[in-house]
């Protein structure tokens, strides 16, 4: 690959050459042109995702980092948290430096991945607030609740995931040949998780097409299935059993939930990361349920709530926005700092009972 792989960008925005997939995405063509221009002229590019990064936040950042890696640009990636150990079956390439001195790096362009709002940042943002406010910013995202406050907003709420958008941009800017097997696997992983294995209503024909193309690029789809669905630690199973044993419901099982105080994690030798999968694999399958959720307590006393709803259930993006966060219509959540978990449980139940 040539040293300056941005030469290929020069032809992209000729109308006759824009690909069908980019046209089908709800992203403004002029914004893509501005993105291309900023990439061309920038020399020090910082990539960042949200705190407590999920599959989609990591996969999109990782793939774009690798796409830029062999250019003549200086690239760095950071996040509030280190990469979770469970992600390393994808690649052992540690592209994220959670301790990066952003001021010393001196970025002239910042790209956000899967960030739905500034409340999803932590100290990485507040400690370097002046840099984030005065440096050109681009946000690649798919959340309905994204305020679109960045300099360039590449936000498509109809895409299944940020990885789906990122894949189309990489393919358009650099061509499919730049995508390695690890990149393809990372992107496919997040498309699968954000669509709940193509079950959620955000799954589209383009989502399936992207998945097909990534498998053609040798994405390790069997590794994804094994690590995502076929492997669970003993402590994780114990935690799930404890949560399911005392499951709660009202409104004839239309609302199903449980809370997970910090003591549950201590008793089962598990962590809040072990909550992942419980909603989609168990609670969402309860017959007649319209809304299911889990409220759990993090180590620092922060309370996090995660929700799922059926297609004819509550619009969770709007509901969770009222409680200070959001995401999607059928999958959303919020975080409260230093609150009592039982008080939050009662507040959520009172509000949901008015809607169901």
Helices and strands as residue ranges (DSSP letters): G 5-11, G 15-17, H 20-24, H 29-41, E 44-49, H 55-68, E 74-78, G 85-87, H 102-105, E 109-113, G 118-120, H 123-126, H 129-134, E 137-141, E 152-155, H 162-174, G 176-178, H 181-194, H 205-216, H 221-229, H 234-245, E 248-250, E 255-260, H 262-268, G 272-275, H 278-281, G 283-285, E 291-297, E 303-309, H 316-322, E 325-327, E 331-336, H 341-355
